[in-house]
Amino acid sequence: MLRGPEYALIQLYVTSELESDVVVKVGEVQFYLHKFPLLSKSNRLQKLVPKSNEVKVVEVCMDDFPGGANSFEVCAKFCYGMTVTLNAYNVVAARCGAEYLEMTEDVDRSNLIYKIEVFLNSSIFRSWKDTIIVLQTTKPLLSWSEDLKIVGRCIDSIAPKTSVDPANISWSYTHNRKLVEPDKITEEGTNYQDKMENIPRDWWVEDICELDIDVYKRVMIAVKSKGRMDSAVIGEALKTYALRWLPDSVDALISDDHALRNKSLIETIICLLPSDKGVGCSCSFLLKLLKVSTFVGADESLREVLLNRIGLKLHEARVSDLLIPARFPQITIYDVELVQSIVNRFVIHEKSNWDLDVVRKNEKGTDNLILGHGSLVGVGRLIDGYLAEIAHDPNLNLGSFIDLSQSLPELARPIHDGLYKAIDIYLKEHPSLTKAERKRICGLMDVKKLTMEASMDAAQNERLPLRVVVQVLFFEQVRSSAASRSLNNHQSDGSQSTTNLDEECHNTAEENCKPLGKQLRQMKVSEELQKNGRLGKKNSRSGAQLLPSRSRRIFDKLWSVGKGGHVENKSSETSGSSQSPTSIVPGDSKSVSHRRHSIS
């Protein structure tokens, strides 16, 4: 067809000796055509254009023609017997246009509808990429495409191909992993032939990422309904789609232009999560979905689904995953209440799986504990790390910090170094805490579960209450005494079993809840301190030299008590405990002042 002069309307003419007697207007384009070829193929034009020649030129307006002028041009060319080129990009519009013009077999044999259907079935639906392209082009013509079942047939073509054995795949696909982490088969050292032979199970996920969310949802439902797709692959597909369409910045996420689209997208992805809650999606990905759903205001029931799933896999998370910004009216930097809710769900799930007999056995040994409750211990470390991060927030109240810390059972923390670090940061960032509040937060920590390094740091920590420092120094002295006994027993009789240091400390740890003065009176260490006075004094001196003045004075008092000295504790911070002991080891004639001089 030839184009006419460039006026407001585009005019297209058919080269012919006969004068045009039909003008078809489609949008901004006018087609100057002839009655005979059009009426011989189109039942609709037969109804609109009179066969008589009473009117020299008949004008027909088709502003609602599906696919616009380009689609009508394909149909008009077919009517004139011209060569029509169909491909994955124009076949949907041509099929809808042929349906609009009613170019059926009733009008003429091998009409346009028939030929397009043959092309779709023999070529398009057999091609992986062409089917996806066709599915994309149905968006502007969705109503027509649904009526003609083009969308459904495309989905029926795509879904079975995703579950084909990768070894039998002969068609091209996109798997460059620009959107996700590099796949193992694309690492350095792998040649091209190996890449082609080792086709991954998720080879198909990137190609369908270009689909609109509504169509994508239908494809994924069809893929899952086959029942042959691994949950991990489904999770990878959802992750890839989310990375493709969700913006990186919070401003873009909640902008007015895209807020509704992003909300629909995140809610759809949550609905498509694998039914197997234990596998499929990583905890990190689920927490990212939770973060986005919080920003876009996703449906509360869907957020509950995410919270429950995250609670099952919390031990896989990282501290950075939990740093979800708080929303108004919260005044904290991060949403601590949300993390508290996740931890509560995790604990409920763990308790339902605990075997009480195993728990009783595990309480007797840390090694068995860790082996029997690895996920619980992992979450303990995770929450301690999270507490250390949120402790920097000046708006974080003490109650929230304590509640989150206490939400985990004691089994989750065989070692309290991480909790001590978080408490220390909170004390540093909140210097206005009262004496009672400092005592309350430090009560979360069990000094018997601190390692040697953490104990040495705590003994020199001016931010800790004096009572806590006394406890730290006391139990370090007990630990040192137990080590001395073990060494002497080993030297005196090599054939006899040695004293277990961990057992000694554990016996001491059982009395943590008793007042410190009562602990000191009940610890029968006097005879051992006398037997090992020299070794104990040497260790005490070397340790005390590393302490600041306050801790050194406390250490001196403890040491003098151990040697028979009488020390009166007048500190207001230790008044909550029972009275300090007057003596533990009788019989030392050296003066306290001389002993202080010797360790200074």
C-alpha positions as CSV (number, residue, x, y, z in Angstrom):
1,M,0.0,0.0,0.0
2,L,1.1,3.5,-0.8
3,R,1.0,6.4,1.7
4,G,-0.7,9.6,0.6
5,P,0.3,13.2,1.4
6,E,1.3,13.9,5.0
7,Y,-1.9,15.6,6.2
8,A,-3.5,15.4,9.6
9,L,-4.6,11.9,8.7
10,I,-2.4,9.3,7.2
11,Q,-3.8,8.1,3.9
12,L,-3.0,4.6,2.5
13,Y,-3.9,3.6,-1.1
14,V,-3.9,0.3,-2.9
15,T,-2.1,0.5,-6.3
16,S,-4.8,-0.3,-8.8
17,E,-6.2,0.9,-12.1
18,L,-9.6,1.0,-10.4
19,E,-10.7,3.9,-8.4
20,S,-11.2,3.3,-4.6
21,D,-14.9,2.9,-3.6
22,V,-14.4,2.2,0.1
23,V,-12.6,4.4,2.7
24,V,-11.9,2.7,6.0
25,K,-10.8,5.0,8.8
26,V,-8.9,3.3,11.7
27,G,-7.8,5.8,14.2
28,E,-5.7,8.5,12.4
29,V,-5.3,6.4,9.3
30,Q,-7.5,6.3,6.2
31,F,-7.4,3.3,3.9
32,Y,-8.6,3.8,0.3
33,L,-9.7,0.4,-0.8
34,H,-12.1,-1.6,-3.0
35,K,-15.3,-3.4,-2.2
36,F,-14.8,-6.7,-3.9
37,P,-11.6,-8.0,-2.2
38,L,-12.8,-6.8,1.2
39,L,-16.3,-8.2,1.0
40,S,-15.0,-11.6,-0.3
41,K,-13.2,-12.2,3.0
42,S,-15.0,-10.2,5.7
43,N,-18.4,-11.0,6.9
44,R,-18.5,-7.8,9.0
45,L,-17.7,-5.5,6.0
46,Q,-20.5,-7.3,4.1
47,K,-22.9,-6.0,6.7
48,L,-21.4,-2.5,6.7
49,V,-20.8,-1.8,3.0
50,P,-23.7,-2.0,0.6
51,K,-23.1,-4.0,-2.5
52,S,-25.0,-1.6,-4.8
53,N,-23.2,1.2,-6.6
54,E,-25.7,3.9,-5.6
55,V,-23.0,5.5,-3.4
56,K,-19.8,6.1,-5.2
57,V,-17.5,6.0,-2.2
58,V,-18.5,4.4,1.1
59,E,-16.9,5.5,4.3
60,V,-16.5,3.1,7.2
61,C,-15.2,4.1,10.6
62,M,-13.5,1.5,12.8
63,D,-11.9,3.4,15.6
64,D,-12.4,0.4,17.9
65,F,-10.4,-1.9,15.7
66,P,-8.2,-4.2,17.9
67,G,-4.6,-3.6,17.2
68,G,-5.1,-0.3,15.4
69,A,-4.1,0.5,11.9
70,N,-1.2,-1.9,11.7
71,S,-3.5,-4.8,12.5
72,F,-6.1,-3.7,9.9
73,E,-3.3,-3.3,7.3
74,V,-2.4,-7.0,7.7
75,C,-6.0,-8.0,7.3
76,A,-6.4,-5.8,4.2
77,K,-3.3,-7.2,2.6
78,F,-4.6,-10.7,3.0
79,C,-7.9,-9.7,1.4
80,Y,-5.9,-8.5,-1.7
81,G,-3.9,-11.6,-1.8
82,M,-0.7,-9.9,-0.8
83,T,2.1,-11.6,1.1
84,V,1.5,-11.3,4.9
85,T,4.4,-11.8,7.3
86,L,3.3,-13.1,10.7
87,N,5.6,-13.4,13.7
88,A,5.4,-13.6,17.5
89,Y,5.1,-9.8,17.7
90,N,2.1,-9.2,15.4
91,V,0.2,-12.5,15.4
92,V,-2.0,-11.6,18.4
93,A,-3.1,-8.3,16.9
94,A,-3.7,-9.9,13.5
95,R,-5.8,-12.7,15.1
96,C,-7.9,-10.2,17.0
97,G,-8.3,-8.1,13.8
98,A,-9.4,-11.1,11.8
99,E,-11.9,-12.0,14.5
100,Y,-13.2,-8.4,14.4
101,L,-13.7,-8.5,10.6
102,E,-15.2,-12.0,11.0
103,M,-12.8,-13.6,8.4
104,T,-14.1,-17.1,9.0
105,E,-14.3,-20.3,6.9
106,D,-18.0,-19.5,6.3
107,V,-17.1,-16.6,4.2
108,D,-14.2,-18.2,2.3
109,R,-12.1,-21.3,2.6
110,S,-8.6,-21.0,4.2
111,N,-9.5,-17.6,5.4
112,L,-7.2,-15.5,7.7
113,I,-8.5,-16.9,11.0
114,Y,-7.8,-20.4,9.9
115,K,-4.3,-19.6,8.7
116,I,-3.4,-17.7,11.9
117,E,-4.6,-20.6,14.0
118,V,-2.4,-23.0,12.0
119,F,0.6,-20.7,12.5
120,L,0.0,-20.5,16.2
121,N,-0.3,-24.2,16.8
122,S,2.4,-25.3,14.4
123,S,5.0,-22.7,15.2
124,I,4.3,-20.3,18.1
125,F,3.2,-22.7,20.8
126,R,6.0,-25.0,20.0
127,S,8.6,-22.3,20.6
128,W,9.5,-21.4,24.2
129,K,10.5,-17.8,23.6
130,D,7.9,-17.1,20.9
131,T,5.2,-18.2,23.3
132,I,6.4,-15.9,26.0
133,I,6.6,-13.0,23.5
134,V,3.0,-13.7,22.3
135,L,1.9,-13.7,26.0
136,Q,3.5,-10.3,26.5
137,T,1.8,-8.8,23.4
138,T,-1.7,-9.9,24.8
139,K,-1.5,-7.1,27.4
140,P,-3.0,-4.3,25.3
141,L,-5.5,-6.7,23.8
142,L,-6.2,-8.7,26.9
143,S,-10.0,-8.8,26.6
144,W,-9.8,-10.1,23.0
145,S,-7.0,-12.5,23.8
146,E,-8.9,-14.0,26.7
147,D,-12.0,-14.5,24.6
148,L,-9.9,-16.2,21.9
149,K,-8.2,-18.3,24.5
150,I,-4.8,-17.1,23.4
151,V,-3.6,-16.4,26.9
152,G,-4.7,-19.8,28.2
153,R,-3.1,-21.6,25.4
154,C,0.2,-19.8,25.9
155,I,0.2,-20.7,29.6
156,D,-0.7,-24.3,28.7
157,S,2.4,-24.3,26.4
158,I,4.8,-22.7,28.9
159,A,4.0,-24.7,32.1
160,P,4.8,-28.2,30.8
161,K,8.1,-27.0,29.4
162,T,9.4,-25.8,32.7
163,S,9.3,-29.3,34.1
164,V,11.1,-31.0,31.2
165,D,14.3,-32.8,32.1
166,P,17.0,-30.2,31.5
167,A,19.0,-32.9,29.6
168,N,16.2,-32.9,26.9
169,I,16.0,-29.1,26.4
170,S,16.9,-28.2,22.9
171,W,15.5,-24.6,22.7
172,S,17.2,-21.4,23.6
173,Y,16.5,-19.6,26.9
174,T,17.9,-16.8,29.0
175,H,20.1,-17.7,31.9
176,N,22.8,-15.0,32.3
177,R,22.0,-14.5,36.0
178,K,22.3,-10.7,35.8
179,L,19.4,-10.5,38.3
180,V,20.6,-13.0,40.9
181,E,23.8,-14.5,42.2
182,P,26.1,-16.2,39.6
183,D,25.3,-19.8,39.0
184,K,27.9,-22.4,39.6
185,I,28.1,-23.5,35.9
186,T,29.0,-20.0,34.9
187,E,32.0,-19.7,37.2
188,E,35.5,-19.2,35.8
189,G,37.1,-22.4,34.5
190,T,33.9,-23.7,33.0
191,N,34.0,-23.9,29.2
192,Y,31.1,-23.2,26.9
193,Q,30.4,-26.8,26.2
194,D,30.1,-27.6,29.8
195,K,27.7,-24.7,30.3
196,M,25.4,-26.1,27.5
197,E,25.5,-29.6,28.9
198,N,24.9,-28.7,32.5
199,I,21.5,-26.9,32.2
200,P,20.3,-25.8,35.6
201,R,16.8,-26.7,36.9
202,D,15.8,-23.0,37.1
203,W,16.8,-22.3,33.5
204,W,13.3,-20.9,32.8
205,V,12.9,-18.3,35.6
206,E,14.4,-15.3,33.9
207,D,12.4,-15.5,30.6
208,I,9.1,-15.3,32.4
209,C,10.2,-12.3,34.5
210,E,9.2,-10.0,31.7
211,L,5.6,-10.9,32.0
212,D,3.1,-8.6,33.7
213,I,2.3,-9.6,37.3
214,D,-1.2,-10.8,36.6
215,V,-0.1,-13.1,33.7
216,Y,3.0,-14.1,35.7
217,K,0.7,-15.2,38.5
218,R,-1.3,-17.4,36.2
219,V,1.9,-19.0,34.8
220,M,3.3,-19.8,38.2
221,I,0.0,-21.3,39.4
222,A,0.0,-23.5,36.3
223,V,3.7,-24.5,37.0
224,K,2.9,-25.4,40.6
225,S,-0.2,-27.3,39.7
226,K,1.8,-29.8,37.7
227,G,3.3,-30.9,40.9
228,R,6.7,-31.7,39.4
229,M,8.5,-28.5,40.3
230,D,10.9,-28.5,43.3
231,S,10.0,-25.9,45.9
232,A,13.5,-24.5,45.8
233,V,13.1,-23.7,42.1
234,I,9.7,-22.0,42.7
235,G,11.4,-19.9,45.4
236,E,14.2,-19.0,43.0
237,A,11.7,-17.9,40.4
238,L,9.9,-15.7,42.8
239,K,13.1,-14.2,44.1
240,T,14.2,-13.4,40.5
241,Y,10.9,-11.8,39.7
242,A,11.0,-9.6,42.8
243,L,14.5,-8.5,42.1
244,R,13.5,-7.6,38.5
245,W,10.5,-5.4,39.4
246,L,10.8,-4.1,43.0
247,P,12.7,-0.9,43.2
248,D,15.8,-0.6,45.4
249,S,15.0,2.7,47.1
250,V,12.3,3.2,49.6
251,D,11.2,6.5,48.0
252,A,10.5,4.7,44.7
253,L,8.8,1.9,46.5
254,I,6.2,4.1,48.1
255,S,5.9,6.8,45.4
256,D,2.3,7.6,44.4
257,D,3.1,6.5,40.8
258,H,4.0,2.9,41.7
259,A,2.7,2.3,45.2
260,L,-0.4,0.3,44.0
261,R,1.6,-1.7,41.5
262,N,4.3,-2.6,44.1
263,K,1.6,-3.5,46.6
264,S,-0.1,-5.8,44.1
265,L,3.3,-7.3,43.2
266,I,4.3,-8.1,46.8
267,E,1.0,-9.6,47.7
268,T,1.1,-11.8,44.6
269,I,4.5,-13.1,45.4
270,I,3.5,-13.9,48.9
271,C,0.5,-15.8,47.6
272,L,2.8,-17.8,45.3
273,L,5.2,-18.9,48.0
274,P,5.8,-22.7,47.9
275,S,3.4,-24.6,50.0
276,D,6.3,-26.5,51.7
277,K,7.1,-24.0,54.5
278,G,10.4,-25.6,55.4
279,V,12.2,-25.1,52.1
280,G,11.9,-23.1,48.9
281,C,12.6,-19.5,50.0
282,S,15.5,-18.4,52.1
283,C,14.8,-16.6,55.4
284,S,16.7,-13.6,54.0
285,F,14.4,-13.3,51.0
286,L,11.3,-13.7,53.2
287,L,12.5,-10.9,55.5
288,K,13.0,-8.7,52.5
289,L,9.4,-9.4,51.4
290,L,8.3,-8.5,54.9
291,K,10.2,-5.3,54.8
292,V,8.6,-4.3,51.5
293,S,5.2,-5.4,52.6
294,T,5.5,-3.1,55.6
295,F,6.4,-0.1,53.5
296,V,3.6,-0.6,50.9
297,G,0.9,-1.5,53.4
298,A,0.3,-5.1,52.2
299,D,-2.7,-7.0,53.5
300,E,-2.3,-7.9,57.2
301,S,-3.3,-11.6,56.6
302,L,-0.5,-11.9,54.1
303,R,2.0,-10.3,56.5
304,E,0.9,-13.0,59.0
305,V,1.8,-15.6,56.5
306,L,5.3,-14.2,56.1
307,L,5.8,-13.9,59.9
308,N,4.9,-17.6,60.4
309,R,7.2,-18.7,57.6
310,I,10.1,-16.6,58.9
311,G,9.5,-18.0,62.4
312,L,10.2,-21.5,61.0
313,K,13.6,-20.4,59.5
314,L,14.8,-17.7,61.8
315,H,18.0,-19.6,62.5
316,E,19.0,-19.0,58.8
317,A,18.7,-15.2,59.1
318,R,21.5,-12.6,59.5
319,V,21.5,-9.6,61.7
320,S,21.2,-7.2,58.7
321,D,18.1,-9.0,57.6
322,L,16.3,-8.1,60.8
323,L,17.1,-4.4,60.6
324,I,13.6,-3.4,59.3
325,P,13.0,0.3,59.6
326,A,10.2,1.3,61.9
327,R,7.1,3.1,60.6
328,F,5.1,5.9,62.2
329,P,4.0,6.2,65.0
330,Q,7.0,4.2,66.3
331,I,9.9,6.4,67.4
332,T,12.7,3.8,67.2
333,I,15.0,3.4,64.3
334,Y,14.1,-0.2,63.7
335,D,10.9,-2.1,64.2
336,V,11.7,-4.0,67.4
337,E,8.1,-5.1,67.9
338,L,8.1,-6.9,64.6
339,V,11.3,-8.8,65.4
340,Q,9.8,-9.6,68.9
341,S,6.8,-11.2,67.1
342,I,9.0,-13.3,64.9
343,V,11.1,-14.5,67.8
344,N,7.9,-15.5,69.7
345,R,6.7,-17.6,66.8
346,F,10.1,-19.2,66.5
347,V,10.1,-20.2,70.2
348,I,6.6,-21.6,70.0
349,H,7.6,-23.7,67.0
350,E,10.8,-24.9,68.7
351,K,9.0,-25.8,71.9
352,S,6.5,-27.9,70.0
353,N,9.4,-29.9,68.6
354,W,11.4,-30.4,71.8
355,D,11.6,-33.8,73.4
356,L,11.5,-33.3,77.1
357,D,13.8,-36.2,77.8
358,V,16.4,-34.9,75.4
359,V,16.1,-31.5,77.0
360,R,16.9,-33.0,80.4
361,K,19.9,-34.8,79.1
362,N,21.1,-31.7,77.2
363,E,20.9,-29.6,80.3
364,K,23.8,-31.6,81.8
365,G,26.3,-30.8,79.0
366,T,26.9,-27.8,76.8
367,D,28.2,-30.0,73.9
368,N,25.1,-32.1,73.8
369,L,23.0,-28.9,74.1
370,I,24.6,-27.4,71.1
371,L,24.2,-30.6,69.1
372,G,20.6,-31.1,70.1
373,H,19.5,-27.4,69.7
374,G,21.7,-26.0,67.1
375,S,19.0,-23.8,65.6
376,L,18.1,-22.4,69.0
377,V,21.7,-21.6,69.8
378,G,22.0,-20.0,66.4
379,V,19.0,-17.8,67.0
380,G,20.5,-16.9,70.4
381,R,23.6,-15.5,68.7
382,L,21.4,-13.8,66.1
383,I,19.3,-12.0,68.7
384,D,22.3,-11.0,70.7
385,G,23.8,-9.5,67.6
386,Y,20.5,-7.7,66.8
387,L,20.4,-6.4,70.4
388,A,23.9,-5.0,69.9
389,E,22.7,-3.1,66.8
390,I,19.5,-1.6,68.2
391,A,21.3,-0.7,71.5
392,H,22.7,2.3,69.7
393,D,19.2,3.7,69.3
394,P,18.7,6.5,71.9
395,N,14.9,6.1,71.6
396,L,15.0,2.4,72.4
397,N,13.4,2.0,75.9
398,L,14.7,-0.4,78.4
399,G,11.6,-2.5,78.5
400,S,11.8,-3.4,74.8
401,F,15.5,-4.4,75.1
402,I,14.7,-6.6,78.1
403,D,11.6,-8.2,76.6
404,L,13.4,-9.1,73.4
405,S,16.4,-10.5,75.4
406,Q,14.1,-12.6,77.7
407,S,12.0,-13.9,74.8
408,L,14.5,-16.7,74.3
409,P,14.9,-19.6,76.7
410,E,18.2,-20.2,78.6
411,L,19.1,-23.0,76.3
412,A,19.7,-20.5,73.5
413,R,22.6,-18.9,75.3
414,P,25.3,-21.3,76.5
415,I,27.7,-18.3,76.5
416,H,26.7,-14.8,77.4
417,D,29.5,-12.8,75.7
418,G,27.1,-11.5,73.0
419,L,24.5,-10.5,75.5
420,Y,27.2,-8.7,77.6
421,K,28.3,-6.8,74.5
422,A,24.8,-5.6,73.8
423,I,24.2,-4.6,77.4
424,D,27.5,-2.7,77.5
425,I,26.5,-0.8,74.3
426,Y,23.1,0.1,75.7
427,L,24.7,1.4,79.0
428,K,27.1,3.5,76.9
429,E,24.4,5.0,74.7
430,H,22.0,5.5,77.6
431,P,24.1,7.2,80.3
432,S,21.0,8.6,82.0
433,L,19.8,5.2,83.3
434,T,19.1,5.1,87.0
435,K,21.0,2.8,89.3
436,A,17.9,0.5,89.5
437,E,17.7,0.4,85.7
438,R,21.3,-0.5,85.3
439,K,20.9,-3.3,87.8
440,R,17.8,-4.5,86.0
441,I,19.5,-4.7,82.6
442,C,22.6,-6.3,84.0
443,G,20.4,-8.9,85.6
444,L,19.9,-10.4,82.1
445,M,23.5,-11.5,82.1
446,D,24.9,-14.6,83.9
447,V,28.5,-13.8,84.7
448,K,29.2,-17.5,85.1
449,K,28.6,-17.9,81.4
450,L,31.2,-15.3,80.3
451,T,34.4,-16.4,78.7
452,M,37.7,-15.5,80.2
453,E,38.1,-12.6,77.7
454,A,34.6,-11.2,78.4
455,S,35.2,-11.5,82.1
456,M,38.4,-9.5,82.0
457,D,36.7,-6.8,80.0
458,A,33.7,-6.8,82.4
459,A,36.0,-6.5,85.4
460,Q,37.4,-3.3,84.0
461,N,34.1,-1.9,82.8
462,E,33.2,1.3,84.7
463,R,29.7,1.3,83.3
464,L,28.7,-1.9,85.1
465,P,27.2,-1.8,88.6
466,L,29.7,-2.6,91.4
467,R,27.8,-5.7,92.4
468,V,28.2,-7.2,88.9
469,V,31.9,-6.4,88.9
470,V,32.2,-8.2,92.3
471,Q,30.4,-11.2,90.9
472,V,32.7,-11.3,87.9
473,L,35.9,-11.1,90.0
474,F,34.6,-13.7,92.4
475,F,33.8,-16.3,89.8
476,E,37.0,-15.7,88.0
477,Q,38.7,-16.4,91.4
478,V,36.7,-19.6,91.7
479,R,37.7,-20.6,88.2
480,S,41.3,-19.9,88.9
481,S,41.1,-21.9,92.1
482,A,39.5,-24.9,90.2
483,A,42.3,-24.7,87.7
484,S,44.9,-24.8,90.5
485,R,43.4,-27.9,92.1
486,S,43.3,-29.6,88.7
487,L,47.0,-28.8,88.1
488,N,48.1,-30.0,91.6
489,N,46.0,-33.2,91.4
490,H,47.5,-34.0,88.0
491,Q,51.1,-33.4,89.3
492,S,50.6,-35.5,92.5
493,D,49.1,-38.6,90.9
494,G,49.1,-39.0,87.2
495,S,47.1,-42.2,87.4
496,Q,44.2,-40.5,89.2
497,S,41.5,-38.8,87.3
498,T,41.9,-35.0,87.1
499,T,39.4,-32.5,88.3
500,N,37.1,-31.3,85.6
501,L,37.3,-27.5,85.4
502,D,34.0,-27.1,83.7
503,E,32.4,-29.3,86.3
504,E,33.8,-27.1,89.1
505,C,32.5,-23.9,87.4
506,H,29.1,-25.6,86.8
507,N,28.7,-26.5,90.4
508,T,29.4,-22.9,91.3
509,A,27.0,-21.7,88.5
510,E,24.1,-23.5,90.1
511,E,24.0,-20.8,92.9
512,N,23.8,-17.8,90.7
513,C,20.4,-16.8,92.0
514,K,21.6,-16.6,95.6
515,P,22.9,-13.4,97.1
516,L,26.6,-12.9,96.6
517,G,27.4,-12.8,100.3
518,K,25.7,-16.2,100.8
519,Q,27.6,-17.6,97.8
520,L,30.9,-16.4,99.3
521,R,30.1,-18.0,102.7
522,Q,28.9,-21.3,101.2
523,M,31.9,-21.8,98.8
524,K,34.3,-24.0,100.7
525,V,37.6,-22.9,99.1
526,S,39.6,-22.0,102.2
527,E,41.5,-25.3,102.4
528,E,42.3,-25.2,98.7
529,L,43.5,-21.5,98.9
530,Q,45.8,-22.5,101.8
531,K,47.3,-25.4,99.9
532,N,47.8,-23.4,96.8
533,G,48.4,-20.0,98.4
534,R,51.5,-19.3,96.4
535,L,50.1,-20.2,93.1
536,G,46.8,-18.5,93.8
537,K,48.6,-15.3,95.0
538,K,50.7,-15.3,91.8
539,N,47.7,-15.6,89.5
540,S,45.8,-13.0,91.5
541,R,48.6,-10.6,91.4
542,S,49.1,-10.9,87.6
543,G,45.3,-10.5,87.1
544,A,44.9,-7.6,89.4
545,Q,47.7,-5.6,87.7
546,L,45.4,-5.5,84.6
547,L,42.5,-4.0,86.4
548,P,41.5,-0.3,86.9
549,S,41.5,1.2,90.4
550,R,37.9,0.3,91.3
551,S,38.2,-3.3,90.2
552,R,41.6,-3.6,91.8
553,R,40.2,-2.5,95.1
554,I,37.4,-5.0,94.9
555,F,39.9,-7.7,93.9
556,D,42.0,-6.7,97.0
557,K,39.0,-7.1,99.2
558,L,38.2,-10.5,97.8
559,W,41.8,-11.5,98.2
560,S,42.0,-10.3,101.8
561,V,38.8,-12.2,102.6
562,G,40.4,-15.3,101.1
563,K,43.5,-14.8,103.4
564,G,41.6,-14.1,106.6
565,G,41.2,-10.4,106.4
566,H,38.0,-8.6,107.6
567,V,36.5,-6.4,105.0
568,E,33.3,-4.4,105.3
569,N,31.4,-3.6,102.1
570,K,29.9,-0.1,102.3
571,S,29.0,0.3,98.7
572,S,25.4,1.2,98.1
573,E,25.4,-0.8,94.9
574,T,25.9,-4.1,96.8
575,S,23.4,-3.4,99.5
576,G,20.9,-5.5,97.7
577,S,23.0,-8.6,98.4
578,S,23.5,-10.3,101.8
579,Q,26.3,-8.9,104.0
580,S,29.8,-9.5,102.8
581,P,31.7,-12.3,104.5
582,T,34.1,-11.5,107.2
583,S,36.5,-14.3,106.6
584,I,36.9,-17.4,104.5
585,V,40.5,-18.4,105.1
586,P,41.8,-18.1,108.6
587,G,45.3,-18.0,109.7
588,D,47.1,-15.5,107.4
589,S,49.2,-13.1,109.5
590,K,50.2,-10.7,106.7
591,S,48.6,-7.3,106.8
592,V,46.2,-6.1,104.2
593,S,48.2,-3.0,103.5
594,H,51.4,-5.1,102.8
595,R,49.4,-7.3,100.5
596,R,48.0,-4.4,98.6
597,H,51.5,-3.0,98.2
598,S,52.7,-6.3,96.8
599,I,50.2,-6.3,93.9
600,S,50.1,-2.7,93.0
